[in-house]
Amino acid sequence: MPPKHRDGDVVAVIPGQFISHAHTIAAYAAFLGAFIVGVWLHYHKIVENEHFGYPIEWFPSVSATIGDRYPERSVFQVFIAICSGPRFALVFLWYCLANRPNSSLPKFVAGVGVFRTLTCGGWTYVTSTDDHDWHDIFMISYLVATLPWTLGCLALSPPNPQAIKYRKYLAGAFFGTLVPLVYFFIQHKVHRVPGAYTIYAFFEWSLVLLDVAFDAVTAMDFSSFELVVKDVKGLSRGDKKRVADAVLEKQKDKAVGQVFDERFSWDEMIDALADVYLGFTFWTILTGLGVVVWFFPLWHMGISGYEVAVMSTISPFLLEIPPIRRMVSKSVPMTMLTTVVGLLAYLIKSPEWRLGAVSLGVWQGCLAWTAAWHTKRNNPAMLESRISAWLLGLIASSIAKFAFWTNNPLWPIMNENNGGLNKTGLLFFTLAILRAFQKQSKHIDSAPVEKPKGPSFLAGLGLTGVFFGLHSLYSDSSTMISWVWEGYPVRGPLAVPHGAVTILAMGVGLLFGLFYPNLARSWSAFGIGSVGAAVLTTFSDWTGYYGGLALAAYLMAVTPTLITNAVRFAPGRTFFVGFFFYNIMVLFHVWVVAYAFVPGGPLVREHTDWVMATTMIMIGCGVFSAIQNSTPVKQKSFSPAPSPAARRQRSYFIYILIGLQLISASIAYLRFPSYDYRPYHPDSKLITAGIWTIHFSIDNDMWSSERRMESLIRESELDLVGLLESDLQRIIMGNRDTTQYLAEELGMYVDYGPGPNKHTWGSALLSKFPIVNSTHHLLPSPVGELAPAIHATIDAYGELIDVVVFHSGQEEDPEDRRLQTEYLTNLMGNSPRPTILLSYLVIKPKEGNYNTWVSDRSGMKDIDPSDWDRWCEYILYKGLKRTGYARMSRSTITDTELQIGKFQVGQPEDLSNQMISEEQVPSDMRFPTLFRGRGVRDHRYHVFNEPRYFS
């Protein structure tokens, strides 16, 4: 019979460090055991990848070693199963060591530790062979959770200098290894560099060893523990204070320590999530406004009158009227509720009425958020939380676009047929707004005690600068990357995965602005931001991107300061100035490329540098006003001394920010392309090429058209396609990039073409074949709009072939088109390689410039000289055997048809234009029968009503 008193007999005593040792031994045995067995039994198989094998690649990656083959996979899984027990015990002991009353960080770190353990089991027992997607989900979840686990363990380390030193070294080595790891993975995956995967494998194995070693250091701390097994009956009651309290007590005066040194409350966490979602909703509606406005001048080919809708943001001027200001301030959630019309706009079929609904949503949103900030002007903690929620809403909006290929799934151009999640978004909005009503405060702050110094106009201009800068460059993670893109070979960042780096820079900037506001509003920080803006504007590739990252961090850091300063003034006039000139900047940055269609356009032609300079000058005005009204406290670290309420609220927004960053990293991992692309008919060495003017991916009924385009391109079996009117990276077009979705879904390489800072309407190239080299051209355009061109060289079936994608000037500018014809004729004529031209020429067959394009000088031939019914789109070629030509109706996707040509590589160029019947053509070289007759979805062969084939 067991004793009834508390101090029963001790049955066993297990030293705490044994748990750590057991975990280390089992983990290393799992990986090293699988490595030994794999190399012994399947060496040549596990070192081979999709591009190279032994002897070019001679060291296996972790994934190939542990998951691809029996029995090494079983060895790994057995020892990982053994490791799980010590792993859970290790997490528990670490929590016991670090836990203390009124502290949320130990609980958070312990939760992350459990999560990592479970996800490790996920990618261990669901191999990439079993289910590639779930294996990747578990793997990336494990990897991204390593960041908070590592940082949390460092923050909670007991006062053991040797253990802390080892943790710092191992953590630094771990995160330092990530940089070359990503670099060599891209070298292997994108550039296909021989041997790069072997080097990548070394860094991958280093990460594994360092990860296990980091947790092995716990043996030094657990030496103070004993796991005692007693034969007792009753409940144990122990002291909650732990050894770590002494060292953590020393951290309480540090800003970061203050944030997490508070009790965690799920109730307050839900409040923060609701506020962030309302911020996300605001940015969703605001960024959607430009797209629906753009629809109208696009179809009118000039000023339509509907552009006035961009002025929907000036609603804060109503706050100059005292009764309205009091009414809105008393119920900010009610005003926010009315913004739901912007989310419901997708239900409206009429483009005009849909624009009206979105405009109303923006009008109410700007009014609500201005009132939300102004009513909290005397409550620094609440004001900071409102600003943080608004900026985190921007980051969430950018992440949503990152996940959905640059479309926000709640936009009014989205629906359930093209990838929209409008109903889900409305559900979350309902929950968020109900929460806002539930916590609504009846207390409205009184007027500021101190009268602000200086004119409100300067504070308003500062708002203009940050509103426009954030919206134009950072409402989508790929916008800045498209600015610095210069073609192949890749010399700079890619939209995936580096979009996550852009989002990370935004998050870092926000944290900096919250913890160091005095430094964020300093002239030194403004200088750094200005240099970043200049570098982004004037340089390309990595150099330009680094400037853009600096600017991203600065804009996010300075925004809280500028908004805090602006709410000191009368809200109506200050925010009216901010949003009014924001609208002027929106038009300004469109006018620089749309100069041919607007009055006074030539005055600002091609002056993105003026746009950027004006933006920074306006921010400088805001900084001047903020410094005038600031009373900085002398501190060693520039960080403020927040109140307990501010510390607690800030912690929840930091948790949300960390969560958003982990989601961003996961998206980057899951979206990373395979680059394992194959043409449709390799046996015939066939190239099917198309040219299509896509009208900025907005169809005739104002819906996003990427998915419909993807279906037609796939069903047409295009190996190459040139896209024109494809640059959407401006506010008025939603800061989108159609090519990302098309390239990933179709499995094609993509060249975006000249970026938005090159002042064109865009050209792009998608290719099933590797793009060896590409050059972007801005052709002579002394009068009209700039004409973009891509001159690419592809590797098709082992032969280098040139592909030129080109959009000429308008009909009104004949001299421009003549000069552009001369330019490209010389370019193509000087190329010794076979060439395909996919173009928009604005000519009639066999008249004028046509005879220069199709001439001995260029060497180019018309794919079908007998086709007299053309005006814009033309396919020309040389050095290839032409086998077929077809014209495909567009349905309601755009205003221009899809033209398609088929060419055969390795065959002599045909010298005649003799047509043959389809029966004389091998079956795999024919056009799809799907589009014969009435076709499908209103896509069919038209003009000739059937494809044409040539001998």
CORGI-V304328 format. One record per residue. RES is the residue in one letter. SS is DSSP state (A for helix, B for strand, O for the rest). PSI is psi as a letter, one per 20 degrees, with the letter a starting at -180 (999 if undefined). D_CENTER is the distance of its C-alpha to the mean C-alpha in Angstrom with 1 decimal. Layout:
res | ss | psi | d_center
RES | SS | PSI | D_CENTER
RES | SS | PSI | D_CENTER
//
This chain:
res | ss | psi | d_center
M | O | p | 65.3
P | O | q | 62.5
P | O | q | 63.4
K | O | i | 62.7
H | O | r | 62.0
R | O | g | 58.6
D | O | m | 59.6
G | O | r | 60.0
D | B | p | 60.6
V | B | o | 57.8
V | B | g | 57.2
A | B | q | 54.6
V | B | p | 52.6
I | B | o | 49.3
P | B | p | 48.1
G | A | h | 44.5
Q | A | i | 43.5
F | A | h | 44.5
I | A | g | 41.5
S | A | g | 39.2
H | A | g | 41.3
A | A | g | 41.2
H | A | g | 37.5
T | A | g | 37.2
I | A | g | 39.9
A | A | g | 38.5
A | A | g | 34.9
Y | A | h | 36.1
A | A | h | 38.6
A | A | g | 35.9
F | A | g | 33.8
L | A | h | 36.7
G | A | g | 38.9
A | A | h | 36.4
F | A | g | 36.0
I | A | g | 39.8
V | A | g | 40.5
G | A | g | 37.7
V | A | h | 38.9
W | A | g | 42.5
L | A | h | 42.1
H | A | l | 39.1
Y | A | g | 38.3
H | A | h | 37.7
K | A | h | 35.6
I | A | i | 33.2
V | O | i | 32.6
E | O | p | 31.8
N | O | a | 28.2
E | O | i | 27.0
H | O | g | 27.9
F | O | r | 30.8
G | O | a | 33.5
Y | O | p | 36.4
P | O | i | 37.5
I | O | g | 34.3
E | O | p | 32.4
W | O | j | 34.7
F | O | p | 33.0
P | O | q | 31.3
S | O | r | 27.9
V | A | g | 27.9
S | A | g | 26.5
A | A | h | 29.0
T | A | g | 31.8
I | A | i | 31.4
G | A | i | 30.2
D | O | h | 31.5
R | O | q | 35.3
Y | O | q | 38.3
P | O | i | 39.9
E | A | h | 37.4
R | A | g | 34.9
S | A | h | 37.8
V | A | g | 38.7
F | A | g | 35.2
Q | A | h | 35.0
V | A | g | 38.6
F | A | h | 38.0
I | A | h | 34.6
A | A | g | 36.6
I | A | h | 39.2
C | A | h | 36.6
S | A | h | 35.2
G | A | g | 38.3
P | A | h | 38.3
R | A | g | 34.6
F | A | h | 35.0
A | A | h | 38.0
L | A | g | 36.2
V | A | g | 33.6
F | A | g | 36.5
L | A | h | 38.5
W | A | h | 35.7
Y | A | g | 35.3
C | A | h | 39.1
L | A | h | 39.1
A | A | i | 36.4
N | O | q | 37.0
R | O | r | 38.8
P | O | q | 39.5
N | O | k | 37.0
S | O | p | 34.1
S | O | h | 30.9
L | A | g | 29.2
P | A | h | 31.6
K | A | g | 30.9
F | A | g | 27.1
V | A | g | 27.5
A | A | g | 30.0
G | A | g | 27.7
V | A | h | 24.9
G | A | g | 27.7
V | A | g | 28.8
F | A | g | 25.4
R | A | h | 25.0
T | A | g | 28.4
L | A | g | 27.8
T | A | h | 24.5
C | A | g | 26.5
G | A | h | 29.0
G | A | g | 26.4
W | A | i | 25.2
T | A | g | 28.8
Y | A | i | 30.5
V | O | n | 27.9
T | O | r | 27.6
S | O | h | 25.2
T | O | h | 28.3
D | O | g | 28.9
D | O | o | 25.4
H | A | g | 22.6
D | A | g | 19.9
W | A | h | 21.6
H | A | g | 22.4
D | A | h | 18.8
I | A | g | 17.9
F | A | g | 20.9
M | A | g | 20.3
I | A | h | 16.7
S | A | g | 18.0
Y | A | g | 20.9
L | A | g | 19.1
V | A | h | 16.7
A | A | i | 19.8
T | A | h | 21.6
L | A | g | 20.1
P | A | h | 21.6
W | A | g | 24.7
T | A | g | 25.3
L | A | h | 24.8
G | A | g | 26.8
C | A | h | 29.6
L | A | g | 29.8
A | A | h | 30.1
L | A | j | 32.7
S | O | p | 34.8
P | O | r | 38.5
P | O | m | 40.7
N | O | n | 41.1
P | A | g | 40.5
Q | A | g | 40.6
A | A | g | 38.1
I | A | g | 35.7
K | A | g | 36.1
Y | A | g | 35.3
R | A | g | 32.2
K | A | g | 30.9
Y | A | g | 31.7
L | A | h | 30.2
A | A | g | 27.0
G | A | g | 26.6
A | A | h | 27.4
F | A | g | 24.9
F | A | h | 21.9
G | A | h | 23.2
T | A | h | 23.5
L | A | h | 19.7
V | A | g | 19.2
P | A | h | 21.7
L | A | g | 20.8
V | A | g | 17.2
Y | A | g | 18.9
F | A | h | 21.6
F | A | g | 19.5
I | A | h | 17.6
Q | A | h | 21.1
H | A | g | 22.3
K | A | g | 19.6
V | O | g | 18.6
H | O | i | 21.7
R | O | l | 24.2
V | O | p | 26.1
P | O | p | 29.3
G | O | i | 29.8
A | A | h | 26.2
Y | A | h | 25.8
T | A | g | 29.0
I | A | g | 27.8
Y | A | g | 24.6
A | A | h | 26.9
F | A | g | 28.9
F | A | h | 25.9
E | A | g | 24.9
W | A | h | 28.5
S | A | h | 28.6
L | A | g | 25.7
V | A | g | 27.9
L | A | g | 31.0
L | A | h | 29.5
D | A | g | 28.0
V | A | g | 31.4
A | A | h | 33.2
F | A | g | 31.3
D | A | h | 32.6
A | A | h | 36.0
V | O | h | 36.5
T | A | i | 37.1
A | A | h | 40.6
M | A | h | 41.6
D | A | h | 40.8
F | A | i | 42.1
S | O | i | 45.5
S | O | i | 46.4
F | O | q | 46.0
E | B | p | 48.4
L | B | o | 47.8
V | B | p | 51.2
V | B | o | 52.4
K | B | q | 55.3
D | B | n | 57.6
V | O | r | 57.4
K | O | p | 57.1
G | O | a | 55.2
L | O | q | 52.0
S | O | p | 50.8
R | O | p | 50.1
G | O | r | 48.6
D | O | p | 47.6
K | O | i | 44.0
K | O | q | 43.9
R | O | r | 42.6
V | O | h | 43.1
A | O | i | 39.6
D | A | h | 40.7
A | A | g | 42.5
V | A | h | 39.6
L | A | h | 37.1
E | A | h | 39.6
K | O | i | 39.4
Q | O | i | 35.6
K | O | h | 36.2
D | O | i | 36.3
K | O | q | 32.9
A | A | g | 30.1
V | A | h | 27.8
G | A | h | 30.9
Q | A | h | 31.9
V | A | g | 28.7
F | A | i | 29.1
D | O | l | 32.9
E | O | q | 33.1
R | O | p | 33.7
F | O | p | 30.8
S | O | p | 31.1
W | A | h | 29.2
D | A | g | 30.5
E | A | h | 28.9
M | A | g | 25.6
I | A | h | 25.6
D | A | g | 26.3
A | A | g | 23.3
L | A | h | 21.0
A | A | g | 22.7
D | A | g | 22.2
V | A | h | 18.4
Y | A | h | 18.2
L | A | h | 20.4
G | A | g | 18.1
F | A | g | 15.2
T | A | g | 17.7
F | A | g | 18.6
W | A | h | 15.2
T | A | g | 14.9
I | A | g | 18.3
L | A | g | 18.0
T | A | h | 14.9
G | A | h | 16.8
L | A | g | 19.9
G | A | h | 19.1
V | A | g | 18.5
V | A | h | 21.8
V | A | g | 23.6
W | A | h | 22.5
F | A | h | 24.2
F | A | g | 27.6
P | A | h | 27.9
L | A | g | 26.3
W | A | h | 29.3
H | A | i | 31.8
M | O | k | 30.8
G | O | a | 31.3
I | O | p | 31.7
S | O | i | 32.1
G | O | h | 32.9
Y | A | i | 30.0
E | A | i | 28.0
V | A | i | 29.9
A | A | h | 27.5
V | A | i | 25.1
M | A | j | 27.8
S | A | i | 27.0
T | A | i | 25.6
I | A | j | 29.0
S | A | h | 30.4
P | A | i | 30.8
F | A | h | 34.0
L | A | h | 35.6
L | A | i | 35.6
E | A | i | 38.4
I | O | o | 40.6
P | A | g | 41.9
P | A | h | 42.5
I | A | g | 39.0
R | A | g | 37.5
R | A | g | 39.6
M | A | g | 38.8
V | A | h | 35.0
S | A | h | 35.2
K | A | h | 37.3
S | O | m | 34.8
V | A | g | 31.2
P | A | h | 30.1
M | A | g | 32.2
T | A | g | 30.5
M | A | h | 27.1
L | A | h | 28.5
T | O | i | 29.2
T | O | i | 25.6
V | A | h | 25.4
V | A | h | 26.7
G | A | h | 23.3
L | A | h | 22.0
L | A | i | 25.2
A | A | h | 25.0
Y | A | i | 23.7
L | A | i | 27.2
I | O | p | 28.8
K | O | h | 29.4
S | O | p | 30.8
P | A | h | 28.1
E | A | g | 30.3
W | A | h | 30.6
R | A | g | 27.0
L | A | g | 26.2
G | A | g | 28.9
A | A | g | 27.5
V | A | g | 24.0
S | A | g | 25.9
L | A | h | 27.9
G | A | g | 25.0
V | A | g | 23.6
W | A | g | 27.2
Q | A | h | 27.7
G | A | g | 24.4
C | A | h | 25.0
L | A | g | 28.6
A | A | g | 27.7
W | A | h | 25.3
T | A | g | 27.7
A | A | h | 30.5
A | A | g | 28.7
W | A | g | 28.2
H | A | h | 31.7
T | A | i | 33.6
K | O | j | 32.4
R | O | h | 33.2
N | O | j | 36.0
N | O | n | 34.2
P | A | h | 31.8
A | A | g | 30.5
M | A | h | 29.7
L | A | g | 28.3
E | A | h | 25.9
S | A | h | 24.8
R | A | g | 24.2
I | A | g | 22.2
S | A | g | 20.1
A | A | h | 19.5
W | A | g | 18.4
L | A | h | 16.0
L | A | h | 14.6
G | A | h | 14.4
L | A | g | 12.1
I | A | g | 9.8
A | A | h | 10.3
S | A | g | 9.7
S | A | h | 6.2
I | A | h | 5.7
A | A | g | 7.9
K | A | h | 6.3
F | A | h | 3.4
A | A | h | 7.0
F | O | k | 8.9
W | O | l | 7.9
T | O | j | 7.2
N | O | p | 10.3
N | O | p | 11.2
P | O | i | 13.8
L | O | j | 16.3
W | O | q | 16.6
P | O | i | 20.1
I | O | j | 19.3
M | O | q | 18.3
N | O | a | 21.0
E | O | i | 21.9
N | O | h | 22.6
N | O | k | 19.2
G | O | j | 16.9
G | O | q | 17.4
L | O | l | 18.0
N | A | g | 20.1
K | A | g | 22.9
T | A | g | 21.0
G | A | h | 19.3
L | A | h | 22.9
L | A | g | 24.2
F | A | h | 22.0
F | A | g | 22.7
T | A | g | 26.4
L | A | g | 26.3
A | A | g | 24.6
I | A | h | 27.0
L | A | h | 29.9
R | A | h | 29.0
A | A | g | 28.9
F | A | h | 32.4
Q | A | h | 33.6
K | O | j | 33.0
Q | O | p | 33.8
S | O | p | 36.1
K | O | i | 39.3
H | O | p | 39.6
I | O | p | 38.6
D | O | q | 38.6
S | O | r | 41.4
A | O | q | 41.1
P | O | q | 40.1
V | O | g | 43.0
E | O | p | 42.3
K | O | p | 42.1
P | O | q | 39.1
K | O | q | 40.0
G | O | r | 39.2
P | O | q | 38.1
S | A | h | 35.4
F | A | g | 34.3
L | A | g | 32.8
A | A | h | 30.8
G | A | h | 29.6
L | A | h | 28.5
G | A | g | 26.5
L | A | g | 24.6
T | A | g | 24.1
G | A | g | 22.5
V | A | h | 19.9
F | A | g | 19.2
F | A | g | 18.7
G | A | g | 16.8
L | A | g | 14.2
H | A | g | 14.0
S | A | h | 14.2
L | A | h | 11.8
Y | A | j | 9.4
S | O | i | 9.2
D | O | p | 6.0
S | O | i | 3.8
S | O | i | 5.7
T | A | g | 8.9
M | A | h | 10.4
I | A | h | 9.9
S | A | h | 11.7
W | A | h | 14.3
V | A | j | 15.3
W | O | p | 15.2
E | O | j | 18.9
G | O | a | 19.3
Y | O | q | 20.9
P | O | q | 21.8
V | O | p | 18.4
R | O | j | 19.0
G | O | a | 15.7
P | O | q | 12.0
L | O | q | 10.1
A | A | h | 6.7
V | A | o | 7.2
P | A | i | 8.0
H | A | i | 7.7
G | A | h | 4.1
A | A | h | 5.8
V | A | g | 8.6
T | A | g | 7.6
I | A | h | 7.1
L | A | g | 10.3
A | A | h | 12.0
M | A | g | 11.7
G | A | g | 13.2
V | A | g | 15.8
G | A | g | 16.7
L | A | g | 17.4
L | A | g | 19.6
F | A | g | 21.4
G | A | h | 22.1
L | A | g | 23.5
F | A | h | 25.6
Y | O | m | 26.7
P | A | h | 27.1
N | A | h | 30.1
L | A | h | 28.2
A | A | h | 25.2
R | O | j | 27.5
S | O | r | 29.6
W | A | h | 30.2
S | A | g | 29.1
A | A | h | 25.6
F | A | h | 25.7
G | A | g | 26.9
I | A | g | 24.0
G | A | h | 21.5
S | A | h | 23.6
V | A | g | 23.7
G | A | g | 19.9
A | A | g | 19.8
A | A | g | 22.6
V | A | g | 21.2
L | A | h | 17.9
T | A | h | 20.2
T | A | i | 22.7
F | O | r | 21.2
S | O | r | 19.0
D | A | b | 17.4
W | A | h | 17.0
T | A | g | 19.4
G | A | h | 17.5
Y | A | g | 14.2
Y | A | h | 16.3
G | A | g | 17.6
G | A | h | 14.3
L | A | g | 13.5
A | A | g | 17.0
L | A | h | 16.6
A | A | g | 13.5
A | A | g | 15.7
Y | A | g | 18.7
L | A | g | 17.6
M | A | h | 16.5
A | A | h | 19.8
V | A | h | 22.1
T | A | g | 21.0
P | A | h | 23.0
T | A | g | 26.0
L | A | h | 26.0
I | A | g | 25.8
T | A | h | 28.5
N | A | h | 30.6
A | A | h | 30.2
V | O | i | 31.5
R | O | h | 34.7
F | O | r | 35.7
A | O | p | 36.6
P | A | h | 33.3
G | A | g | 34.4
R | A | h | 34.9
T | A | g | 32.2
F | A | h | 29.3
F | A | g | 30.8
V | A | g | 30.7
G | A | g | 27.1
F | A | h | 25.9
F | A | g | 28.5
F | A | h | 27.5
Y | A | g | 23.8
N | A | g | 24.8
I | A | g | 26.7
M | A | h | 23.8
V | A | g | 21.7
L | A | h | 24.6
F | A | g | 25.1
H | A | i | 21.8
V | A | h | 22.5
W | A | h | 26.1
V | O | h | 25.4
V | O | h | 24.5
A | O | k | 26.5
Y | O | h | 29.7
A | O | i | 31.7
F | O | j | 31.5
V | O | q | 32.0
P | O | p | 35.1
G | O | j | 35.0
G | A | g | 31.9
P | A | h | 33.5
L | A | h | 33.8
V | A | j | 30.0
R | O | p | 29.4
E | O | k | 26.6
H | O | l | 26.4
T | A | h | 22.8
D | A | h | 24.4
W | A | h | 26.5
V | A | g | 23.6
M | A | g | 22.0
A | A | g | 25.5
T | A | g | 26.3
T | A | g | 23.2
M | A | h | 24.2
I | A | g | 27.8
M | A | g | 27.1
I | A | h | 25.2
G | A | h | 28.3
C | A | g | 30.5
G | A | h | 28.8
V | A | g | 29.1
F | A | g | 32.8
S | A | g | 33.4
A | A | g | 31.7
I | A | h | 33.8
Q | A | h | 36.9
N | O | j | 36.4
S | O | q | 35.4
T | O | m | 37.8
P | O | p | 36.1
V | O | p | 37.7
K | O | o | 38.9
Q | O | q | 37.0
K | O | h | 36.5
S | O | j | 32.8
F | O | i | 31.8
S | O | q | 30.4
P | O | r | 32.0
A | O | n | 34.3
P | O | q | 32.8
S | O | r | 35.0
P | A | h | 34.9
A | A | g | 33.3
A | A | h | 30.6
R | A | g | 30.0
R | A | g | 29.8
Q | A | g | 27.4
R | A | h | 25.1
S | A | h | 25.0
Y | A | h | 23.5
F | A | h | 20.6
I | A | h | 20.0
Y | A | g | 20.2
I | A | g | 17.5
L | A | g | 15.3
I | A | g | 16.0
G | A | g | 15.3
L | A | h | 11.8
Q | A | h | 11.1
L | A | h | 12.7
I | A | g | 10.8
S | A | g | 7.4
A | A | h | 9.6
S | A | g | 11.1
I | A | g | 8.3
A | A | g | 7.7
Y | A | g | 11.5
L | A | h | 12.2
R | A | i | 10.1
F | O | p | 11.7
P | O | q | 14.2
S | O | h | 17.8
Y | O | k | 19.1
D | O | m | 22.3
Y | O | q | 23.0
R | O | p | 26.4
P | O | r | 28.1
Y | O | h | 29.9
H | O | m | 33.5
P | A | h | 33.8
D | A | h | 37.5
S | A | j | 38.4
K | O | l | 36.1
L | B | p | 34.9
I | B | p | 32.1
T | B | o | 31.1
A | B | q | 29.4
G | B | q | 28.4
I | B | p | 27.6
W | B | p | 26.0
T | B | o | 25.3
I | O | j | 22.6
H | A | l | 23.1
F | A | k | 19.5
S | A | k | 18.7
I | B | p | 20.8
D | O | a | 23.9
N | O | i | 27.4
D | O | j | 27.1
M | O | l | 23.8
W | O | q | 21.6
S | B | p | 18.3
S | O | j | 19.8
E | A | g | 17.3
R | A | h | 19.0
R | A | h | 22.4
M | A | g | 21.7
E | A | g | 20.5
S | A | g | 23.7
L | A | g | 25.9
I | A | g | 24.5
R | A | g | 24.9
E | A | h | 28.4
S | O | i | 29.4
E | O | l | 28.7
L | O | p | 27.1
D | O | h | 26.6
L | B | p | 25.6
V | B | p | 24.3
G | B | p | 23.9
L | B | p | 21.9
L | B | q | 23.0
E | O | l | 21.9
S | O | i | 18.3
D | O | o | 16.6
L | B | j | 14.8
Q | O | l | 12.9
R | O | q | 15.2
I | A | g | 15.8
I | A | i | 18.6
M | A | j | 16.6
G | O | j | 13.7
N | O | m | 11.1
R | B | r | 10.4
D | O | n | 10.7
T | A | h | 13.2
T | A | h | 13.6
Q | A | g | 10.6
Y | A | g | 12.3
L | A | g | 15.7
A | A | g | 15.3
E | A | g | 14.1
E | A | h | 16.7
L | A | i | 19.4
G | O | m | 19.1
M | O | q | 19.1
Y | B | q | 18.2
V | B | p | 16.6
D | B | o | 17.4
Y | O | h | 15.6
G | O | a | 18.7
P | O | p | 19.5
G | O | r | 16.7
P | A | h | 16.9
N | A | j | 18.9
K | A | j | 21.5
H | O | l | 22.6
T | O | r | 22.8
W | O | i | 21.9
G | O | q | 20.2
S | B | q | 21.1
A | B | q | 19.3
L | B | p | 20.7
L | B | p | 20.0
S | B | p | 22.4
K | O | i | 23.7
F | O | q | 25.3
P | B | p | 23.9
I | B | o | 23.4
V | B | g | 25.6
N | B | q | 25.3
S | B | q | 24.0
T | B | p | 24.9
H | B | p | 23.8
H | B | q | 26.7
L | B | o | 27.4
L | B | q | 30.8
P | O | p | 33.7
S | O | m | 33.4
P | O | h | 36.0
V | O | g | 36.3
G | O | a | 33.5
E | O | q | 29.7
L | O | p | 28.1
A | B | o | 28.1
P | B | q | 25.2
A | B | q | 26.0
I | B | p | 24.5
H | B | o | 27.2
A | B | q | 26.0
T | B | p | 28.1
I | B | q | 27.5
D | B | n | 29.3
A | B | o | 30.9
Y | O | k | 33.4
G | O | j | 34.2
E | B | p | 34.8
L | B | p | 32.9
I | B | p | 32.4
D | B | q | 31.1
V | B | p | 28.9
V | B | p | 28.6
V | B | p | 26.4
F | B | p | 27.8
H | B | o | 27.9
S | O | r | 31.2
G | O | r | 32.3
Q | O | r | 33.8
E | O | h | 37.3
E | O | i | 38.5
D | O | m | 37.9
P | A | h | 40.3
E | A | h | 40.5
D | A | g | 36.8
R | A | h | 36.8
R | A | g | 39.9
L | A | h | 38.4
Q | A | h | 35.2
T | A | g | 37.4
E | A | g | 39.3
Y | A | g | 36.2
L | A | h | 34.7
T | A | g | 38.2
N | A | g | 38.9
L | A | g | 35.6
M | A | h | 36.2
G | A | h | 39.9
N | O | i | 39.4
S | O | p | 37.2
P | O | i | 39.4
R | O | q | 36.9
P | B | q | 36.8
T | B | q | 34.5
I | B | p | 32.8
L | B | p | 32.0
L | B | o | 29.6
S | B | r | 30.3
Y | B | o | 30.9
L | O | h | 34.3
V | O | m | 36.0
I | O | r | 39.5
K | O | q | 42.3
P | O | p | 43.3
K | O | j | 46.0
E | O | q | 46.1
G | O | c | 45.2
N | O | i | 42.2
Y | A | h | 42.1
N | A | i | 45.0
T | A | g | 43.1
W | A | g | 40.0
V | O | n | 42.3
S | O | r | 44.9
D | O | h | 46.3
R | O | g | 44.6
S | O | h | 41.1
G | O | j | 42.4
M | O | q | 40.2
K | B | q | 41.5
D | B | p | 40.6
I | O | h | 39.5
D | O | n | 42.1
P | O | i | 44.5
S | O | i | 46.2
D | O | n | 43.3
W | O | i | 44.5
D | O | l | 42.2
R | O | q | 39.1
W | O | g | 37.9
C | O | g | 34.2
E | B | p | 32.8
Y | B | q | 34.6
I | B | p | 34.2
L | B | r | 36.4
Y | B | r | 37.0
K | B | q | 39.3
G | O | j | 40.3
L | O | q | 39.3
K | B | o | 41.2
R | B | p | 40.1
T | B | h | 40.7
G | B | r | 39.3
Y | B | p | 37.9
A | B | q | 36.7
R | B | p | 35.4
M | B | p | 33.2
S | O | q | 33.2
R | O | i | 30.0
S | O | c | 30.8
T | O | j | 28.9
I | O | g | 25.6
T | O | a | 26.3
D | O | j | 29.4
T | O | q | 29.9
E | O | r | 31.0
L | B | p | 29.6
Q | B | p | 32.0
I | B | p | 32.2
G | B | q | 34.3
K | B | p | 35.3
F | B | q | 36.4
Q | B | p | 38.0
V | O | q | 37.5
G | O | j | 40.6
Q | O | q | 43.0
P | O | q | 45.1
E | O | p | 44.0
D | O | p | 46.0
L | O | i | 48.5
S | O | r | 49.5
N | O | k | 47.9
Q | O | p | 49.8
M | B | q | 48.1
I | B | r | 48.7
S | O | r | 48.5
E | A | h | 45.7
E | A | h | 48.3
Q | A | i | 48.7
V | O | p | 45.0
P | O | q | 43.9
S | A | h | 41.9
D | A | i | 38.7
M | A | j | 38.7
R | O | r | 39.1
F | O | q | 36.6
P | O | p | 35.6
T | A | i | 38.3
L | A | h | 35.8
F | A | j | 35.9
R | O | q | 39.6
G | O | c | 41.7
R | O | i | 39.7
G | O | b | 36.6
V | B | p | 33.8
R | O | k | 31.7
D | O | j | 33.6
H | B | p | 32.5
R | O | r | 35.7
Y | B | p | 37.4
H | O | a | 39.0
V | O | f | 41.2
F | O | i | 43.0
N | O | j | 42.2
E | O | r | 41.7
P | O | q | 40.2
R | B | q | 42.4
Y | B | q | 43.2
F | B | q | 44.9
S | O | 999 | 47.3
//
